[in-house]
Amino acid sequence: MSNDLEFKELKLFKKGKVRDVYDLGEHLLMVATDRISCFDFILPTPIPDKGKILTQVSLFWFSFLKDTVENHLVPMSLDNLPVSAEDKDKLKGRFMIAKKCEVIPFECVVRGYLSGSGWKEYKDKQSVCGLDLPAGLEESSKLSEPIFTPATKAEEGHDENISFDYMKNSIGEELANKIRDTSIAIYNKAADYAATKGVIIADTKFEFGMYNGKFILIDEVLTPDSSRFWPKDDYQPGRSQASFDKQFVRDYLDASGWDKVPPVPVLPDTVVSKTQEKYKQVLKILTGEDFA
């Protein structure tokens, strides 16, 4: 399957690593492709149906969180889109209609556990994004309370972890505090729910925008692309964890000996099918829904 979807009748607004956004005039059309990115590279091998799975997961969480934070969704059916029947078929299950807003240029990361870049920084400095942490923590340790660790939002290349003070200086203290507090609140709400389903949300990232003077939740939310999902019954601090997310692909690439420079290796069929299986599995566990 191709790594790209094209809709020639629509005006391309932005092409992201895994999402393409089209301009519908008053609104935006967000299309989740089957592309997958790791280590800031788009891999040449797509994961079939990945975009549809991520869309289904995001729609579940947007609904779950709607009483806590407003979001970018605009109710609109496929029938109302100005595209051909063939393109409607391509879009089915992988699109969202979104409000046009001013994107706040930060990844709003919440960590409940010490993993990934947070663990790497902790080993060097005993801190994450300028937040000092207690001594003696291990890889995958649960933190005493979730921490907010923003990052720059890079259109290309790598998102860089930053301090909260940097964020406050960029967008103002009031808005930065509101975003931090809301990010932690929705992480806690989602993590408490996921725990009842046997899933640990180790960390996740949110994105926000300004719409009519209010800040709203945008992009994707709590998907296997933007979160670390760990099976609760297998959790053990002091090591890396089994996961229901794209960590499986990162681990394969690490083990392959790839030096993180182009060309990007092609994924074998076994890794593609296992990744798709993990995404479908966490969709079912969290939402109770089979892949539609």
SELOTOR-230812 format. One record per residue (C-alpha): residue in one letter; y, z, x. Coordinates in Angstrom, 2 decimals, always signed. Layout:
N
<site a, <Y, Z, X>> ...
% end
This chain:
292
<site m, <+0.00, +0.00, +0.00>> <site s, <+3.50, -0.78, +1.22>> <site n, <+5.71, +2.02, +2.49>> <site d, <+8.61, +0.60, +0.44>> <site l, <+9.48, +0.01, -3.19>> <site e, <+12.18, -2.52, -3.97>> <site f, <+14.21, -2.85, -7.15>> <site k, <+16.40, -5.90, -6.68>> <site e, <+18.14, -5.49, -10.05>> <site l, <+19.54, -2.11, -8.96>> <site k, <+22.28, -1.20, -6.48>> <site l, <+20.92, +0.86, -3.59>> <site f, <+23.01, +4.03, -3.15>> <site k, <+21.10, +5.65, -0.30>> <site k, <+17.76, +5.21, +1.44>> <site g, <+16.33, +8.50, +2.66>> <site k, <+13.23, +9.32, +4.64>> <site v, <+11.02, +9.57, +1.55>> <site r, <+13.39, +8.95, -1.38>> <site d, <+15.47, +5.97, -2.40>> <site v, <+18.52, +6.53, -4.60>> <site y, <+20.08, +3.84, -6.80>> <site d, <+23.50, +3.75, -8.45>> <site l, <+23.37, +3.53, -12.25>> <site g, <+27.13, +3.91, -12.68>> <site e, <+27.54, +7.32, -14.30>> <site h, <+24.22, +8.60, -12.96>> <site l, <+21.83, +8.13, -10.06>> <site l, <+18.21, +7.00, -10.12>> <site m, <+16.10, +8.94, -7.59>> <site v, <+12.81, +7.30, -6.66>> <site a, <+10.14, +9.26, -4.79>> <site t, <+8.22, +6.80, -2.60>> <site d, <+4.83, +7.38, -0.98>> <site r, <+6.42, +7.55, +2.48>> <site i, <+5.77, +10.69, +4.49>> <site s, <+7.88, +11.96, +7.38>> <site c, <+6.91, +14.35, +10.16>> <site f, <+8.87, +15.42, +13.24>> <site d, <+11.81, +13.38, +11.92>> <site f, <+9.86, +10.11, +11.90>> <site i, <+8.77, +8.11, +8.87>> <site l, <+5.07, +7.50, +9.40>> <site p, <+3.79, +3.94, +9.04>> <site t, <+1.02, +5.10, +6.71>> <site p, <+1.94, +6.04, +3.13>> <site i, <+0.07, +8.69, +1.11>> <site p, <-0.90, +6.96, -2.16>> <site d, <+0.63, +8.58, -5.28>> <site k, <+2.51, +11.13, -3.16>> <site g, <+5.85, +10.30, -4.80>> <site k, <+4.40, +10.75, -8.27>> <site i, <+2.83, +14.10, -7.34>> <site l, <+6.09, +15.38, -5.83>> <site t, <+8.02, +14.28, -8.92>> <site q, <+5.56, +16.06, -11.23>> <site v, <+5.80, +19.25, -9.13>> <site s, <+9.62, +19.11, -9.01>> <site l, <+9.95, +18.58, -12.76>> <site f, <+7.76, +21.64, -13.35>> <site w, <+9.95, +23.83, -11.12>> <site f, <+13.26, +22.48, -12.45>> <site s, <+12.10, +23.53, -15.92>> <site f, <+10.78, +26.89, -14.65>> <site l, <+14.09, +27.70, -12.96>> <site k, <+16.50, +26.27, -15.53>> <site d, <+17.55, +29.72, -16.83>> <site t, <+18.36, +30.86, -13.28>> <site v, <+20.26, +27.84, -11.95>> <site e, <+21.55, +24.58, -13.44>> <site n, <+20.08, +21.39, -11.99>> <site h, <+20.88, +17.72, -11.60>> <site l, <+18.46, +16.33, -14.20>> <site v, <+19.69, +13.98, -16.91>> <site p, <+17.18, +13.40, -19.74>> <site m, <+16.53, +9.68, -19.93>> <site s, <+13.40, +7.67, -20.59>> <site l, <+12.10, +4.70, -18.66>> <site d, <+12.96, +2.50, -21.64>> <site n, <+16.69, +3.08, -21.05>> <site l, <+16.67, +1.85, -17.45>> <site p, <+18.11, -1.63, -16.77>> <site v, <+15.03, -2.96, -14.98>> <site s, <+12.22, -5.41, -15.70>> <site a, <+8.90, -4.41, -17.21>> <site e, <+7.31, -4.92, -13.79>> <site d, <+9.80, -2.54, -12.15>> <site k, <+9.35, +0.01, -14.94>> <site d, <+5.67, +0.02, -14.10>> <site k, <+6.51, +0.74, -10.43>> <site l, <+8.87, +3.54, -11.44>> <site k, <+6.51, +5.27, -13.83>> <site g, <+5.96, +8.89, -12.82>> <site r, <+8.10, +8.75, -9.67>> <site f, <+11.72, +8.79, -10.83>> <site m, <+14.41, +11.25, -11.91>> <site i, <+17.80, +10.46, -13.40>> <site a, <+20.37, +12.70, -11.73>> <site k, <+23.98, +13.69, -12.19>> <site k, <+26.34, +12.20, -9.61>> <site c, <+27.61, +15.15, -7.64>> <site e, <+29.15, +16.07, -4.32>> <site v, <+26.23, +17.06, -2.10>> <site i, <+26.68, +20.29, -0.15>> <site p, <+25.64, +19.19, +3.37>> <site f, <+23.22, +22.00, +4.18>> <site e, <+19.50, +22.58, +3.82>> <site c, <+19.23, +26.00, +2.16>> <site v, <+16.08, +27.45, +3.70>> <site v, <+14.52, +30.70, +2.48>> <site r, <+11.75, +32.29, +4.55>> <site g, <+9.47, +35.00, +3.26>> <site y, <+7.11, +34.69, +6.21>> <site l, <+7.54, +33.90, +9.90>> <site s, <+6.32, +30.37, +10.58>> <site g, <+7.35, +26.98, +11.95>> <site s, <+10.72, +26.79, +13.71>> <site g, <+11.44, +30.38, +12.65>> <site w, <+8.41, +31.64, +14.55>> <site k, <+9.35, +29.59, +17.61>> <site e, <+12.87, +31.04, +17.66>> <site y, <+11.60, +34.57, +17.06>> <site k, <+9.32, +34.34, +20.09>> <site d, <+12.31, +33.39, +22.26>> <site k, <+15.08, +35.54, +20.79>> <site q, <+13.58, +37.97, +18.24>> <site s, <+15.91, +36.38, +15.69>> <site v, <+16.01, +33.46, +13.26>> <site c, <+19.28, +31.57, +12.77>> <site g, <+21.24, +34.51, +14.19>> <site l, <+19.46, +37.12, +12.04>> <site d, <+17.87, +39.82, +14.20>> <site l, <+14.32, +40.76, +13.16>> <site p, <+12.15, +43.76, +14.06>> <site a, <+10.06, +43.67, +17.22>> <site g, <+6.30, +43.22, +17.05>> <site l, <+6.07, +40.56, +14.34>> <site e, <+3.25, +38.02, +14.60>> <site e, <+2.96, +34.40, +13.59>> <site s, <+2.82, +34.23, +9.76>> <site s, <+3.96, +37.87, +9.38>> <site k, <+5.41, +38.69, +5.98>> <site l, <+9.08, +39.66, +6.33>> <site s, <+10.30, +42.90, +4.76>> <site e, <+12.51, +40.75, +2.53>> <site p, <+13.17, +37.01, +2.36>> <site i, <+15.88, +35.70, +4.68>> <site f, <+18.32, +32.83, +4.18>> <site t, <+18.39, +30.52, +7.20>> <site p, <+20.44, +27.37, +6.57>> <site a, <+20.24, +24.15, +8.51>> <site t, <+22.42, +21.09, +8.85>> <site k, <+21.42, +18.22, +6.61>> <site a, <+20.90, +15.22, +8.86>> <site e, <+20.79, +11.73, +7.33>> <site e, <+18.80, +10.66, +10.38>> <site g, <+17.17, +12.68, +13.11>> <site h, <+16.60, +16.39, +13.11>> <site d, <+18.03, +19.10, +10.84>> <site e, <+19.42, +21.84, +13.11>> <site n, <+19.09, +25.53, +12.26>> <site i, <+22.51, +27.20, +12.03>> <site s, <+23.90, +30.67, +11.42>> <site f, <+25.14, +31.76, +8.01>> <site d, <+28.57, +32.32, +9.58>> <site y, <+28.67, +28.62, +10.53>> <site m, <+27.94, +27.72, +6.91>> <site k, <+30.63, +30.12, +5.62>> <site n, <+33.20, +28.62, +7.97>> <site s, <+32.30, +25.12, +6.75>> <site i, <+32.32, +25.56, +2.96>> <site g, <+34.02, +28.93, +2.38>> <site e, <+32.67, +32.44, +2.04>> <site e, <+32.52, +32.57, -1.76>> <site l, <+30.46, +29.39, -2.17>> <site a, <+28.24, +30.20, +0.83>> <site n, <+27.46, +33.67, -0.58>> <site k, <+26.72, +32.20, -4.01>> <site i, <+24.34, +29.63, -2.51>> <site r, <+22.59, +32.22, -0.35>> <site d, <+22.12, +34.67, -3.23>> <site t, <+20.94, +31.95, -5.62>> <site s, <+18.54, +30.50, -3.04>> <site i, <+16.91, +33.90, -2.47>> <site a, <+16.78, +34.60, -6.22>> <site i, <+15.00, +31.36, -7.07>> <site y, <+12.67, +31.73, -4.08>> <site n, <+11.70, +35.22, -5.29>> <site k, <+11.16, +34.03, -8.85>> <site a, <+9.00, +31.11, -7.70>> <site a, <+7.10, +33.16, -5.10>> <site d, <+6.28, +35.88, -7.65>> <site y, <+4.95, +33.23, -10.03>> <site a, <+2.97, +31.40, -7.32>> <site a, <+1.36, +34.68, -6.22>> <site t, <-0.18, +35.01, -9.71>> <site k, <-1.82, +31.62, -9.06>> <site g, <-3.18, +32.65, -5.65>> <site v, <-0.54, +30.78, -3.62>> <site i, <+1.88, +32.19, -1.03>> <site i, <+5.17, +30.33, -0.72>> <site a, <+5.85, +31.08, +2.94>> <site d, <+9.17, +29.24, +3.03>> <site t, <+11.00, +26.47, +1.27>> <site k, <+14.28, +24.60, +1.31>> <site f, <+16.70, +23.91, -1.50>> <site e, <+19.63, +21.54, -1.78>> <site f, <+22.73, +22.00, -3.91>> <site g, <+25.66, +19.92, -5.06>> <site m, <+28.98, +20.43, -6.85>> <site y, <+29.27, +18.94, -10.34>> <site n, <+32.32, +19.52, -12.56>> <site g, <+33.29, +22.52, -10.47>> <site k, <+29.87, +24.19, -10.63>> <site f, <+27.13, +24.18, -8.06>> <site i, <+23.75, +22.84, -9.19>> <site l, <+20.25, +22.53, -7.76>> <site i, <+19.47, +18.95, -6.70>> <site d, <+16.94, +16.73, -4.91>> <site e, <+13.34, +17.98, -4.97>> <site v, <+12.33, +21.59, -5.44>> <site l, <+9.35, +23.63, -4.20>> <site t, <+7.15, +20.65, -3.38>> <site p, <+4.48, +20.36, -0.66>> <site d, <+7.04, +18.30, +1.31>> <site s, <+9.77, +20.96, +1.21>> <site s, <+7.66, +24.14, +1.30>> <site r, <+4.80, +25.87, +3.04>> <site f, <+2.10, +26.76, +0.50>> <site w, <-0.71, +28.99, +1.76>> <site p, <-3.87, +30.05, -0.10>> <site k, <-3.48, +33.79, -0.70>> <site d, <-7.16, +34.60, -0.28>> <site d, <-7.23, +33.09, +3.23>> <site y, <-3.98, +34.64, +4.49>> <site q, <-4.17, +36.53, +7.75>> <site p, <-1.15, +37.22, +9.99>> <site g, <-1.38, +36.48, +13.69>> <site r, <-2.35, +32.82, +13.35>> <site s, <-1.39, +29.59, +11.64>> <site q, <-2.56, +29.34, +8.04>> <site a, <-4.53, +26.91, +5.94>> <site s, <-2.06, +25.10, +3.71>> <site f, <-1.53, +22.86, +0.69>> <site d, <+1.29, +20.87, +2.26>> <site k, <+2.12, +18.32, +4.93>> <site q, <+1.37, +20.81, +7.72>> <site f, <-2.08, +19.19, +7.67>> <site v, <-0.48, +15.91, +8.83>> <site r, <+1.67, +17.68, +11.44>> <site d, <-1.44, +19.38, +12.82>> <site y, <-3.27, +16.05, +13.05>> <site l, <-0.35, +14.47, +14.91>> <site d, <-0.11, +17.44, +17.29>> <site a, <-3.84, +17.24, +18.04>> <site s, <-3.68, +13.46, +18.52>> <site g, <-1.68, +13.80, +21.75>> <site w, <+1.24, +11.79, +20.37>> <site d, <+4.35, +12.53, +22.47>> <site k, <+6.78, +12.41, +19.49>> <site v, <+8.38, +9.13, +20.56>> <site p, <+7.85, +5.69, +18.97>> <site p, <+5.56, +4.03, +18.20>> <site v, <+4.46, +6.45, +15.49>> <site p, <+0.67, +6.53, +15.12>> <site v, <-1.12, +5.22, +12.06>> <site l, <-2.92, +7.92, +10.07>> <site p, <-6.70, +7.48, +9.66>> <site d, <-8.08, +7.14, +6.13>> <site t, <-9.64, +10.60, +6.29>> <site v, <-6.24, +12.25, +6.95>> <site v, <-4.59, +10.18, +4.19>> <site s, <-7.22, +11.10, +1.59>> <site k, <-7.27, +14.79, +2.62>> <site t, <-3.48, +14.99, +2.40>> <site q, <-3.48, +13.41, -1.05>> <site e, <-6.21, +15.84, -2.11>> <site k, <-4.16, +18.86, -0.91>> <site y, <-1.08, +17.68, -2.82>> <site k, <-3.07, +17.15, -6.02>> <site q, <-4.75, +20.52, -5.55>> <site v, <-1.50, +22.50, -5.32>> <site l, <-0.06, +20.58, -8.28>> <site k, <-3.02, +21.71, -10.39>> <site i, <-2.94, +25.31, -9.12>> <site l, <+0.81, +25.82, -9.62>> <site t, <+1.45, +23.86, -12.81>> <site g, <-1.93, +23.92, -14.53>> <site e, <-1.55, +20.15, -14.91>> <site d, <-3.79, +17.47, -13.49>> <site f, <-2.13, +14.60, -11.67>> <site a, <-0.83, +12.39, -14.47>> 
% end
